[in-house]
Structures are given as structure tokens and as C-alpha cells.
């Protein structure tokens, strides 16, 4: 039986979690001399790197002075909260990583609360102490207050604190005396985090996460709770609904460095991957063949937002993507369901080329759309809709806890904006020159809020939100007030036409771009839609008059990211997403048919 320590790393988005894990892997000699692959092994997919967030939780293990340390990376963003709760079940302790300037943030609180409830022993790492104007002492106090307010036990409150800078590769007990490496932290982990208890008896393992391999199919990942699992042994899978199914383990792997390694048996306390099981879901238990005893299943949060996905049927379809048919998109969505738990897909009414896809929030769904787009899919998506529930005959909607941190001069603007969207302020406190304001706000109110908040605070606001509970419906919320400018005909946009229309609103296209009839080319200054002809060229005649030959002055177009487009569109509009471009369009392209539909 080898010495094992299982730790989960908890941190807010961008507090240096991935960098720290890289340094731990270097210390554990996972790379050959002179080879440093560590720049972010965990955030391996392109999207994670660009956004600087962890989307999928991953496992890495290192060997430190004869002790095996299993490091479990947890996502920091609340849209992926479903991942977090399951992953923490595999750990015995947690590393709480906080920024020496920002201190603990609202989403850290969410994960930390879960960790303390399970009874994990925390170690606090105050990172980025090399930053100017950092305040490690104050941050330490803030963490203590936070743990106290989350009802931590006396043993949990007696946590060790480590200061350092993951980027510069050192950790020590005093932030004024930098050390040369991160040995201090690794020794602390071995010393403070308890080794897993050894429970004798029939084997039990709760499946807490999924992996997927194109060779072997779905792989069940979890921690052996009791007894020993052996390669090739006959087991029973106890499903969530109470049914039992007998099956056989084809291969058994443990985590070694960044990959798996095949092994004959796994003792209790270690984390392993089981290959060869046919039907299983997260929350099922692998247990003894003869007398199965299932562990209590993990509750997974329900989706709170849904979106309409459909095939691309715009005039420009199929020009850029490889996968454009409904069969392609359906297969891709079904494949995503294999590993993305909080996602639900169902056919839209009787149509074969439309689906209702539900998830945890706009970010959760937009990450899926962005991934599909990069793989060469073309599709169209509708406005994000909140999922309502009927509880005791009353219509209920999801409410989120929203935290906005802004310089104090913008605080009143923020409160005004959020209360207009049916938000209620729950607390407000000043931290130096900044103010931290907390609200309870309907999920509907958050759609499209980020852009407005950033504009109103000159880009200074830090905004975070997480799902809280369902509450009775709060009434209507006003959405975007401005109408759209819609192209009248298909063709090439001319600078001459755009120049003459600039006082009507702001444009989303540049001169020379191809547009089609019914495409939204800009935002109107008034609240009604306006059909404009951007393909109109200048009439070339031989009549000259003063002032006719002014050169066109074009204001640069407004560029929106995928999330901004999704939050911007109205109910009768769609976002067309192809590998190279994103366009907003009306659901009904023809101008006359749109008028008829509006009358009805």
C-alpha cells in the first residue's frame, strides 16, 4: 500500500491555479531534463487557453518523496459548477488558492463551501505576492473570515498558510523572503492532508467523472471507496434509479503523471479509471457481484437555460463549413451528451433539423457552439431562454447570486442597472477605493448585462454570478430597446451607401462585405426595425455640382464576440455561426413575409 494524498485545487478564474499545477509537475520530475512541456498541460484545449478558464476538470498525479499526490483540477466558473461538486468527492483535502491582491472571490466561496461541507482539510496558498500593491496579510484575514462565515470546524480553521508566486516558481512561509522552489508547499501537503482511510470489505467505487477514448469508448473515473478493485473482476453496477446490472472490468488504470497506466489492482483511497463498462452514468456505483451495496448518488444541478439550435439555412450556407446537414449536427450533439453532464438535448416539436439544447448558462452553451464551429460545423442558434418550473402551481424562475465589484463612483449606476432588471441588493461593502455589491437577480436579467456593466463602468467592473434557487416569477424585464437595421437585398455592401446611412445607427459590417436579404447589418437609433439598402452604388452621370464628390467617411464596425451576439439578439432573430464568420439575421428573411407574420 503506497502513501497517497488526494487534493482538489480551488481557485477563482485567473488566480494562477493552472500555473501552480504546472510547477508541481516540474517538481515531481514529470518532464525530462531540459524539456518543459508544462506551459499549461491542464488547459490543453484551445478554448481554455484563449479564455484563460478551466472547462473540464482533469486529474494529474505526481510522486513526491515516495508519496503519490493525486491533484484534481476544478473549474472556477460557476457555469461548470456541476463538475465541481462531483470532483470534490474524490479528495481528502483542498488547496485554496487566492490572489494576494483580489482576495477570495464569490465563485471561490461557492466551491469552498462545498469542500468544507464534505469535511476536506484546507491549505491556503496566497499566490502572486510579487504583484505591486498586493496585501497578503489582509487577504489571509479575509480567507479566515470567509471560512468562519461558512461554518468551518475548528480543525478546518486551523489551516496552514503558504505564500508565494507560482509564476516565478517559489512557495514559502514568509512572503518577504522568497525561496528558490515550491518544496515547502509539497512538504506541507504530505504533512497536513490526511491519507485516505483504509476500509476493508466488498469493493465500492462511486463514478464521479467521465473520460472518453475513441478506442475504448467511455471510461469511468472515480475513487475506490472501500475494498480493492482487480483487473478483469466481475462486478455489479448499481444505477441511480435503483436497478442493478452485472458486468466485467476489462481494464483498470491508475493516473500516472498526465496519463493513465494499466495496473492489476487498485486499493481503496486511490483514484482510478475503469475501462470496458457498457452502460453507466455519473453517480452510479461499481460494487460487489454477489452483495452489491450502492453508495448514495451525487445530485447534479438541473439546467437553467435553453437555446434553439438549427441547421444553417441562410443564403450563404455551406460556403465555409464541412458539416452542414441535420444528421451531422444531431450526431455531434449526441456525442457531446456522452461527457457533458449538465447538458440536455431534445428534438424541437416535430422537426428533424431543430433541437432544444439546455445547459447551465450562456457561457456553458457558447463554449459548445464555439467548439462545434472550430470543428467545421455550420449552425444557427436562437436567443437564450430561461427554463421555468411549476412548483405548487406557481410559475418559478431561476434566481442567481450576482456580485459586482466596481470603483465607488460607479456603484450607483450598477445598482440602478440591476434593479431595473428586477435585481434586489442584498449587501454592499467598501473595500479600499472599490465597492463590492451583491444582488439576487433572475437569470433572465443577467442575459446581456455584462456588456452594459462594462460600458457603464469604463471597463473597471468585475462581475460574477452563480445559480442560487428557483423563486416565483418576478414579472417582465425590458430587453434591448433599439431596433435592427436589416439589409433589403443580397449583394456587396458599398461605402457610399453606408456613409449615407451612418446617422441612422451603428453598423456591424464593413464596406465590401457580402450581405444577404434579411441579414441584420446594424443597430437602429430608434426602437423600430429599419430596412436599408447597403448595396446601392453611386449613380455615375456626367453632371457635376459642388459638394457631390465628398469622400465617404466610415466609422469602424462594431465587433461582437459569440456571447455578446447571443445576448444581443431579439426573439425573432438568429445567430448564424460558421467556421469563419458570425452573422445576425432575422428568422424570416423576406421583408413582406415578415410584415405579414407580425400582423398575425
C-alpha positions as CSV (number, residue, x, y, z in Angstrom):
1,X,0.0,0.0,0.0
2,X,1.6,3.2,-1.1
3,X,1.3,6.6,0.6
4,X,-1.5,8.6,-1.1
5,X,-2.7,12.1,-0.8
6,X,-5.8,13.3,-2.8
7,X,-6.1,17.1,-3.1
8,X,-8.5,19.3,-5.1
9,X,-7.3,22.7,-6.1
10,X,-9.9,25.5,-5.7
11,X,-9.4,29.0,-7.1
12,X,-11.3,31.8,-8.9
13,X,-10.9,32.2,-12.6
14,X,-7.4,33.5,-13.4
15,X,-5.8,33.3,-9.9
16,X,-3.0,31.1,-11.1
17,X,-4.3,27.6,-10.5
18,X,-3.1,26.0,-13.7
19,X,0.4,27.7,-13.4
20,X,0.8,26.3,-9.9
21,X,-0.1,22.7,-11.0
22,X,2.5,23.0,-13.8
23,X,5.1,23.9,-11.3
24,X,4.1,21.0,-9.1
25,X,4.5,18.7,-12.1
26,X,8.0,20.1,-12.7
27,X,8.9,19.4,-9.1
28,X,7.6,15.9,-9.5
29,X,10.1,15.3,-12.4
30,X,7.4,14.5,-14.9
31,X,9.5,16.1,-17.7
32,X,12.9,15.0,-18.9
33,X,15.9,17.3,-18.3
34,X,15.6,20.5,-20.3
35,X,12.1,19.6,-21.5
36,X,9.5,21.8,-20.2
37,X,6.1,21.0,-21.6
38,X,4.5,22.4,-18.6
39,X,3.1,25.6,-20.0
40,X,-0.4,24.7,-19.1
41,X,-0.9,21.0,-19.6
42,X,-4.2,21.2,-17.8
43,X,-5.8,23.8,-20.0
44,X,-5.0,21.8,-23.1
45,X,-7.8,22.7,-25.4
46,X,-7.5,26.0,-27.4
47,X,-10.7,27.5,-26.0
48,X,-9.4,27.0,-22.4
49,X,-6.2,28.8,-23.3
50,X,-7.8,31.7,-25.1
51,X,-10.3,32.4,-22.3
52,X,-7.9,31.5,-19.5
53,X,-10.5,29.3,-17.8
54,X,-10.7,25.6,-16.9
55,X,-13.7,24.0,-18.5
56,X,-13.2,20.3,-17.9
57,X,-11.7,19.0,-14.6
58,X,-8.6,16.9,-15.1
59,X,-6.5,14.6,-12.9
60,X,-2.7,14.6,-12.7
61,X,-0.6,12.7,-10.3
62,X,3.0,13.3,-9.1
63,X,5.4,11.3,-6.9
64,X,6.9,13.4,-4.1
65,X,9.5,11.7,-1.9
66,X,7.7,8.3,-2.1
67,X,4.2,9.7,-1.6
68,X,1.7,9.7,-4.5
69,X,-0.1,13.0,-4.7
70,X,-3.3,13.0,-6.9
71,X,-4.1,16.5,-8.0
72,X,-7.6,17.2,-9.1
73,X,-8.2,20.4,-11.0
74,X,-11.6,22.0,-10.6
75,X,-13.3,24.6,-12.9
76,X,-13.5,28.1,-11.4
77,X,-16.5,29.3,-13.3
78,X,-20.0,28.8,-11.9
79,X,-21.5,27.6,-15.2
80,X,-19.4,24.5,-14.7
81,X,-20.5,24.1,-11.1
82,X,-21.9,20.6,-11.9
83,X,-18.3,19.4,-12.4
84,X,-17.1,20.8,-9.1
85,X,-19.5,19.1,-6.7
86,X,-18.7,15.6,-8.2
87,X,-15.0,16.1,-8.3
88,X,-14.6,17.1,-4.6
89,X,-15.9,13.7,-3.6
90,X,-12.6,12.2,-4.7
91,X,-10.4,14.4,-2.4
92,X,-9.4,14.3,1.2
93,X,-8.1,17.9,1.3
94,X,-8.1,21.0,-0.7
95,X,-5.7,23.7,-1.7
96,X,-7.4,27.1,-1.7
97,X,-5.6,29.4,-4.0
98,X,-6.2,33.2,-3.6
99,X,-4.7,36.2,-5.4
100,X,-2.7,38.4,-3.0
101,X,-4.4,41.5,-4.3
102,X,-8.0,40.4,-5.1
103,X,-8.6,38.1,-2.2
104,X,-11.3,35.4,-2.2
105,X,-13.9,36.0,-4.9
106,X,-17.6,35.0,-5.0
107,X,-17.1,31.8,-7.0
108,X,-14.3,30.6,-4.8
109,X,-16.8,30.9,-2.0
110,X,-19.2,28.6,-3.9
111,X,-16.6,25.8,-4.3
112,X,-15.1,26.3,-0.8
113,X,-18.5,25.9,0.8
114,X,-19.0,22.6,-0.9
115,X,-15.5,21.4,0.2
116,X,-16.0,22.4,3.8
117,X,-19.3,20.6,4.0
118,X,-17.8,17.4,2.8
119,X,-15.2,17.9,5.5
120,X,-12.0,18.4,3.5
121,X,-8.9,19.8,5.3
122,X,-7.8,23.1,3.6
123,X,-4.3,24.6,3.0
124,X,-4.4,28.2,1.9
125,X,-2.0,29.4,-0.8
126,X,-1.7,33.2,-1.2
127,X,-0.4,33.5,-4.7
128,X,1.0,36.4,-6.8
129,X,2.8,38.1,-3.8
130,X,5.2,39.6,-6.4
131,X,2.4,41.8,-7.7
132,X,2.7,45.6,-6.9
133,X,0.2,46.8,-4.3
134,X,-0.6,43.3,-3.1
135,X,-1.8,42.8,0.5
136,X,-1.1,39.2,1.7
137,X,-1.8,39.9,5.4
138,X,-5.3,41.3,4.7
139,X,-6.1,38.5,2.3
140,X,-5.2,36.0,4.9
141,X,-7.6,37.7,7.3
142,X,-10.3,37.7,4.6
143,X,-9.9,34.0,4.0
144,X,-10.2,33.3,7.7
145,X,-13.4,35.4,7.9
146,X,-14.8,33.6,4.9
147,X,-14.1,30.1,6.3
148,X,-15.6,31.2,9.6
149,X,-18.8,32.5,7.9
150,X,-19.1,29.2,6.0
151,X,-19.2,27.3,9.4
152,X,-15.8,25.6,9.1
153,X,-14.9,23.3,12.0
154,X,-12.1,24.2,14.5
155,X,-9.8,21.7,12.8
156,X,-10.5,23.3,9.4
157,X,-9.9,26.8,10.7
158,X,-6.5,25.8,12.0
159,X,-5.2,25.8,8.4
160,X,-1.6,26.4,7.3
161,X,-0.9,29.3,5.0
162,X,1.7,29.3,2.3
163,X,2.8,32.5,0.5
164,X,4.5,32.6,-2.9
165,X,4.4,33.2,-6.6
166,X,3.5,30.3,-8.9
167,X,4.6,32.2,-12.0
168,X,8.1,32.7,-10.5
169,X,8.1,29.2,-9.1
170,X,8.5,29.6,-5.4
171,X,6.5,29.0,-2.2
172,X,7.5,29.7,1.4
173,X,6.1,30.6,4.8
174,X,7.1,34.2,4.7
175,X,6.3,36.4,1.7
176,X,9.2,38.8,2.4
177,X,11.8,36.0,1.9
178,X,11.3,34.3,-1.5
179,X,12.6,30.8,-1.6
180,X,14.0,29.0,-4.7
181,X,11.4,26.4,-5.3
182,X,8.0,25.0,-4.2
183,X,9.3,22.2,-1.9
184,X,7.7,23.9,1.1
185,X,4.2,23.6,-0.3
186,X,4.6,19.9,-1.3
187,X,6.0,19.0,2.1
188,X,3.1,20.8,3.7
189,X,0.6,18.8,1.6
190,X,2.2,15.5,2.7
191,X,2.3,16.7,6.3
192,X,-1.2,18.3,6.7
193,X,-3.6,16.5,4.3
194,X,-4.7,13.2,5.8
195,X,-4.0,9.9,4.0
196,X,-7.2,8.2,2.8
197,X,-8.7,5.8,5.4
198,X,-8.4,2.1,4.6
199,X,-11.8,0.5,4.7
200,X,-12.0,-3.3,4.5
201,X,-14.8,-5.1,2.9
202,X,-16.5,-5.6,-0.5
203,X,-15.4,-3.1,-3.2
204,X,-17.3,0.1,-3.7
205,X,-16.5,2.9,-6.1
206,X,-18.6,5.9,-7.0
207,X,-18.3,7.1,-10.6
208,X,-17.6,10.8,-10.3
209,X,-16.3,11.8,-13.7
210,X,-16.1,10.5,-17.3
211,X,-13.3,10.3,-19.8
212,X,-13.7,9.3,-23.4
213,X,-11.4,7.5,-25.8
214,X,-12.1,6.8,-29.4
215,X,-10.6,3.3,-29.0
216,X,-12.3,2.0,-25.8
217,X,-15.4,4.3,-25.6
218,X,-16.5,5.8,-22.3
219,X,-14.2,5.5,-19.3
220,X,-15.5,5.7,-15.7
221,X,-13.3,7.7,-13.3
222,X,-13.7,7.7,-9.5
223,X,-12.1,6.9,-6.2
224,X,-12.2,3.5,-4.7
225,X,-14.2,4.0,-1.5
226,X,-13.8,0.6,0.1
227,X,-12.0,-2.7,-0.6
228,X,-9.9,-3.5,-3.7
229,X,-10.8,-3.5,-7.4
230,X,-8.9,-6.0,-9.6
231,X,-8.3,-6.2,-13.4
232,X,-10.9,-8.5,-15.0
233,X,-13.1,-8.9,-12.0
234,X,-16.9,-9.4,-12.2
235,X,-18.8,-6.5,-10.7
236,X,-22.3,-5.1,-10.4
237,X,-23.2,-1.5,-11.5
238,X,-25.8,0.0,-9.2
239,X,-27.6,2.6,-11.3
240,X,-29.1,5.8,-9.9
241,X,-32.7,4.6,-10.5
242,X,-32.0,1.5,-8.3
243,X,-31.6,-1.1,-11.0
244,X,-28.6,-3.4,-10.9
245,X,-26.5,-4.7,-13.9
246,X,-23.8,-7.4,-13.8
247,X,-20.7,-6.7,-15.9
248,X,-16.9,-7.1,-16.0
249,X,-14.0,-4.7,-15.7
250,X,-12.0,-5.1,-18.9
251,X,-9.0,-2.9,-17.9
252,X,-8.1,-1.0,-14.8
253,X,-5.8,2.1,-14.9
254,X,-4.4,4.5,-12.3
255,X,-3.3,8.1,-13.0
256,X,0.4,8.5,-13.5
257,X,1.7,11.9,-14.4
258,X,-0.6,13.3,-17.1
259,X,-1.8,9.9,-18.5
260,X,-3.1,6.6,-17.4
261,X,-1.1,3.4,-16.6
262,X,-2.6,-0.1,-16.6
263,X,-2.5,-1.9,-13.3
264,X,-3.6,-5.2,-11.8
265,X,-5.4,-3.9,-8.7
266,X,-6.3,-0.6,-7.1
267,X,-6.7,-0.4,-3.3
268,X,-9.1,1.9,-1.5
269,X,-8.3,5.6,-1.4
270,X,-6.6,5.7,-4.8
271,X,-8.3,7.3,-7.9
272,X,-8.6,5.1,-10.9
273,X,-10.1,4.8,-14.4
274,X,-12.2,1.7,-15.3
275,X,-12.5,0.6,-19.0
276,X,-15.0,-1.7,-20.5
277,X,-18.2,-0.9,-18.8
278,X,-21.1,-0.6,-21.2
279,X,-23.9,1.5,-19.7
280,X,-23.2,3.8,-16.8
281,X,-23.9,7.4,-15.7
282,X,-22.1,9.6,-13.3
283,X,-23.4,8.9,-9.8
284,X,-23.6,5.1,-10.3
285,X,-21.7,2.8,-8.0
286,X,-19.4,-0.1,-9.0
287,X,-19.8,-2.7,-6.3
288,X,-19.5,-6.4,-5.4
289,X,-21.0,-9.0,-7.7
290,X,-22.8,-11.1,-5.0
291,X,-23.9,-8.5,-2.4
292,X,-23.9,-5.0,-4.0
293,X,-24.1,-2.1,-1.6
294,X,-24.5,1.2,-3.6
295,X,-23.1,4.5,-2.3
296,X,-25.5,7.5,-2.2
297,X,-25.6,9.0,-5.7
298,X,-24.4,12.6,-6.3
299,X,-27.1,15.2,-7.1
300,X,-26.4,17.1,-10.3
301,X,-27.8,20.6,-10.8
302,X,-30.6,20.9,-13.4
303,X,-30.0,23.1,-16.5
304,X,-31.4,26.7,-16.2
305,X,-31.1,27.9,-19.8
306,X,-32.1,26.6,-23.1
307,X,-31.4,27.6,-26.7
308,X,-32.8,26.6,-30.1
309,X,-30.1,25.0,-32.4
310,X,-31.0,24.5,-36.1
311,X,-29.2,23.8,-39.4
312,X,-27.9,26.8,-41.3
313,X,-30.4,27.7,-44.0
314,X,-29.2,31.2,-44.9
315,X,-28.4,32.1,-48.5
316,X,-24.6,31.6,-47.7
317,X,-24.9,28.1,-46.2
318,X,-22.2,25.5,-46.9
319,X,-19.6,28.0,-48.1
320,X,-17.3,27.6,-45.2
321,X,-18.2,24.6,-43.1
322,X,-17.7,20.9,-43.8
323,X,-20.6,19.6,-41.6
324,X,-23.9,21.3,-42.5
325,X,-26.6,18.7,-42.6
326,X,-29.0,17.9,-39.8
327,X,-27.5,14.4,-39.4
328,X,-24.1,15.9,-38.8
329,X,-25.3,18.3,-36.1
330,X,-27.5,15.7,-34.4
331,X,-24.6,13.2,-34.2
332,X,-22.3,15.9,-32.8
333,X,-24.9,16.9,-30.1
334,X,-25.4,13.2,-29.1
335,X,-21.6,12.8,-28.8
336,X,-21.4,15.8,-26.5
337,X,-24.0,14.3,-24.2
338,X,-21.6,11.4,-23.5
339,X,-19.3,13.6,-21.4
340,X,-21.1,16.8,-20.8
341,X,-23.4,16.1,-17.9
342,X,-25.4,19.2,-17.3
343,X,-26.4,19.3,-21.0
344,X,-29.9,18.1,-22.3
345,X,-30.8,17.8,-25.9
346,X,-34.3,17.2,-27.3
347,X,-35.9,17.5,-30.7
348,X,-37.9,20.6,-31.3
349,X,-41.6,19.7,-31.8
350,X,-41.9,17.6,-35.0
351,X,-39.0,19.0,-36.9
352,X,-35.9,16.9,-37.7
353,X,-33.5,19.8,-38.1
354,X,-34.1,21.8,-34.9
355,X,-33.1,20.9,-31.3
356,X,-33.7,22.5,-27.9
357,X,-30.3,22.4,-26.1
358,X,-30.3,23.2,-22.4
359,X,-27.4,24.0,-20.1
360,X,-26.2,25.8,-17.0
361,X,-25.8,29.3,-18.5
362,X,-24.9,31.3,-21.6
363,X,-21.1,30.5,-21.2
364,X,-21.8,26.8,-20.9
365,X,-23.8,26.8,-24.2
366,X,-21.5,29.2,-26.0
367,X,-18.4,27.0,-25.3
368,X,-20.2,24.2,-27.0
369,X,-21.1,26.4,-30.0
370,X,-17.6,27.7,-30.3
371,X,-16.1,24.2,-30.2
372,X,-18.5,23.0,-32.9
373,X,-17.7,26.0,-35.0
374,X,-14.0,25.2,-34.8
375,X,-14.6,21.6,-35.8
376,X,-16.1,22.8,-39.1
377,X,-19.9,22.8,-38.3
378,X,-22.3,25.4,-39.5
379,X,-25.4,26.1,-37.5
380,X,-27.9,28.8,-36.4
381,X,-28.9,29.4,-32.8
382,X,-31.7,31.4,-31.3
383,X,-32.0,33.7,-28.2
384,X,-31.1,32.0,-24.9
385,X,-34.3,31.3,-22.9
386,X,-34.6,30.7,-19.2
387,X,-36.2,27.3,-18.1
388,X,-39.3,27.9,-15.9
389,X,-40.6,25.4,-13.4
390,X,-44.0,25.0,-11.9
391,X,-43.8,24.5,-8.2
392,X,-47.1,24.1,-6.3
393,X,-49.0,25.6,-9.2
394,X,-46.9,28.8,-9.3
395,X,-44.6,29.7,-12.2
396,X,-41.0,29.8,-10.8
397,X,-37.8,31.0,-12.4
398,X,-34.1,30.6,-11.6
399,X,-32.5,33.3,-9.4
400,X,-28.8,33.9,-9.4
401,X,-26.5,35.5,-6.8
402,X,-24.7,38.3,-8.6
403,X,-21.6,40.1,-7.3
404,X,-20.3,43.3,-8.9
405,X,-17.0,44.8,-7.8
406,X,-16.5,48.4,-9.1
407,X,-14.7,51.7,-8.2
408,X,-17.1,53.5,-5.8
409,X,-18.0,56.3,-8.3
410,X,-19.8,53.8,-10.5
411,X,-21.7,52.0,-7.7
412,X,-24.9,53.9,-8.1
413,X,-25.0,53.2,-11.8
414,X,-24.6,49.5,-11.2
415,X,-27.4,49.4,-8.6
416,X,-29.7,51.3,-11.0
417,X,-29.0,48.9,-13.8
418,X,-29.5,45.7,-11.8
419,X,-32.7,46.9,-10.0
420,X,-34.2,47.7,-13.4
421,X,-33.7,44.1,-14.3
422,X,-35.7,43.0,-11.1
423,X,-32.5,42.5,-9.1
424,X,-32.6,43.1,-5.3
425,X,-29.5,44.3,-3.5
426,X,-28.5,42.1,-0.5
427,X,-25.3,43.7,0.7
428,X,-22.8,46.4,-0.2
429,X,-19.4,47.0,1.4
430,X,-16.5,49.3,0.6
431,X,-13.0,47.7,0.1
432,X,-10.5,50.5,-0.2
433,X,-11.4,52.5,-3.3
434,X,-13.7,49.8,-4.7
435,X,-17.2,48.7,-3.7
436,X,-18.5,45.2,-3.6
437,X,-22.2,44.9,-4.2
438,X,-24.3,41.7,-4.0
439,X,-27.7,41.1,-5.6
440,X,-30.2,38.4,-6.1
441,X,-31.3,38.7,-9.7
442,X,-33.4,36.5,-12.1
443,X,-31.2,34.6,-14.6
444,X,-33.2,36.4,-17.4
445,X,-31.8,39.7,-16.1
446,X,-28.2,38.6,-16.4
447,X,-28.5,37.9,-20.2
448,X,-26.9,40.9,-21.8
449,X,-26.0,42.6,-18.5
450,X,-22.2,42.1,-18.8
451,X,-21.7,44.4,-21.8
452,X,-23.8,47.2,-20.3
453,X,-22.0,46.9,-16.9
454,X,-18.6,47.1,-18.6
455,X,-19.6,50.1,-20.7
456,X,-21.0,52.0,-17.7
457,X,-18.0,51.3,-15.5
458,X,-15.4,52.1,-18.2
459,X,-14.3,48.5,-18.2
460,X,-13.5,48.5,-14.5
461,X,-16.2,46.2,-13.2
462,X,-15.5,42.6,-12.1
463,X,-18.8,40.6,-12.4
464,X,-19.5,37.1,-11.2
465,X,-22.7,35.2,-10.7
466,X,-23.9,31.7,-9.7
467,X,-27.2,29.9,-9.5
468,X,-29.0,30.1,-6.2
469,X,-32.5,28.7,-6.3
470,X,-35.9,28.8,-8.0
471,X,-38.3,31.6,-6.9
472,X,-41.7,32.8,-8.1
473,X,-41.7,34.7,-11.4
474,X,-40.7,38.3,-11.0
475,X,-42.5,39.9,-13.9
476,X,-41.4,41.3,-17.3
477,X,-37.9,42.6,-17.8
478,X,-37.2,45.1,-20.6
479,X,-34.6,43.9,-23.1
480,X,-32.7,45.8,-25.7
481,X,-34.6,48.9,-26.7
482,X,-33.1,49.6,-30.1
483,X,-34.4,48.1,-33.3
484,X,-32.2,46.5,-36.1
485,X,-31.2,47.7,-39.5
486,X,-31.9,45.0,-42.0
487,X,-30.4,44.5,-45.5
488,X,-33.0,44.9,-48.3
489,X,-31.3,42.8,-50.9
490,X,-28.4,40.3,-51.4
491,X,-25.2,41.8,-52.7
492,X,-22.0,43.6,-51.8
493,X,-22.1,46.5,-49.3
494,X,-20.9,49.8,-50.7
495,X,-19.1,52.5,-48.7
496,X,-21.3,55.1,-50.5
497,X,-24.5,53.6,-49.1
498,X,-23.1,53.0,-45.6
499,X,-21.8,56.6,-45.4
500,X,-25.3,58.0,-46.2
501,X,-26.9,55.8,-43.5
502,X,-24.5,56.4,-40.6
503,X,-26.8,58.8,-38.9
504,X,-29.4,56.0,-38.7
505,X,-27.3,53.9,-36.3
506,X,-24.1,51.9,-35.9
507,X,-23.1,49.2,-38.4
508,X,-21.9,45.6,-37.9
509,X,-20.4,45.3,-41.4
510,X,-17.6,46.9,-43.3
511,X,-17.8,48.2,-46.9
512,X,-17.0,45.3,-49.4
513,X,-18.6,42.6,-47.3
514,X,-21.2,40.3,-48.8
515,X,-24.7,40.6,-47.2
516,X,-28.0,38.9,-47.9
517,X,-31.6,40.0,-47.7
518,X,-32.8,39.8,-44.1
519,X,-29.4,40.0,-42.5
520,X,-29.1,42.4,-39.6
521,X,-26.4,44.9,-40.7
522,X,-26.6,47.3,-37.8
523,X,-28.4,48.7,-34.8
524,X,-31.1,51.4,-35.4
525,X,-31.1,54.5,-33.2
526,X,-34.9,54.1,-32.6
527,X,-36.8,51.2,-31.3
528,X,-38.3,50.0,-34.6
529,X,-36.7,47.9,-37.3
530,X,-35.5,49.7,-40.4
531,X,-34.9,48.1,-43.8
532,X,-31.9,49.7,-45.5
533,X,-30.2,49.2,-48.9
534,X,-26.5,49.0,-48.3
535,X,-25.8,47.6,-51.8
536,X,-26.7,50.9,-53.5
537,X,-23.8,52.3,-55.6
538,X,-23.3,55.9,-56.7
539,X,-25.0,56.8,-60.0
540,X,-22.3,57.8,-62.4
541,X,-23.5,60.7,-64.5
542,X,-21.6,63.5,-66.2
543,X,-23.4,66.2,-64.3
544,X,-21.1,67.9,-61.8
545,X,-22.2,70.1,-58.8
546,X,-20.3,71.4,-55.9
547,X,-20.4,69.0,-52.9
548,X,-21.3,65.9,-54.8
549,X,-17.9,64.4,-54.7
550,X,-17.2,64.3,-51.0
551,X,-15.3,61.2,-49.9
552,X,-17.1,58.7,-47.7
553,X,-16.0,58.7,-44.0
554,X,-16.9,55.3,-42.5
555,X,-16.9,54.7,-38.7
556,X,-15.4,51.3,-37.9
557,X,-17.9,48.5,-37.5
558,X,-19.0,47.1,-34.1
559,X,-17.3,43.7,-33.5
560,X,-19.1,41.3,-31.1
561,X,-18.0,38.1,-29.6
562,X,-20.2,35.0,-29.7
563,X,-21.6,35.5,-26.2
564,X,-22.3,39.2,-27.0
565,X,-24.2,38.2,-30.1
566,X,-26.3,35.6,-28.2
567,X,-27.1,38.2,-25.5
568,X,-27.8,40.9,-28.1
569,X,-30.4,39.2,-30.4
570,X,-34.2,39.6,-30.1
571,X,-36.7,36.8,-30.2
572,X,-37.2,36.9,-34.0
573,X,-33.5,36.8,-34.7
574,X,-30.9,34.1,-35.0
575,X,-27.1,34.0,-35.0
576,X,-25.6,32.2,-37.9
577,X,-22.3,30.6,-36.9
578,X,-19.8,29.2,-39.4
579,X,-16.1,28.4,-39.1
580,X,-15.1,31.8,-40.4
581,X,-17.9,34.2,-39.7
582,X,-20.8,35.1,-37.4
583,X,-23.8,36.9,-38.7
584,X,-27.1,38.1,-37.1
585,X,-30.2,37.6,-39.2
586,X,-34.0,37.7,-39.0
587,X,-35.7,34.3,-38.7
588,X,-37.9,35.3,-41.7
589,X,-35.6,36.8,-44.3
590,X,-38.2,38.2,-46.8
591,X,-39.4,41.7,-45.8
592,X,-43.0,41.3,-46.9
593,X,-43.4,37.9,-45.2
594,X,-42.1,39.4,-42.0
595,X,-44.7,42.1,-42.2
596,X,-47.5,39.5,-42.6
597,X,-46.2,37.4,-39.7
598,X,-46.1,40.4,-37.4
599,X,-49.7,41.3,-38.3
600,X,-50.8,37.8,-37.4
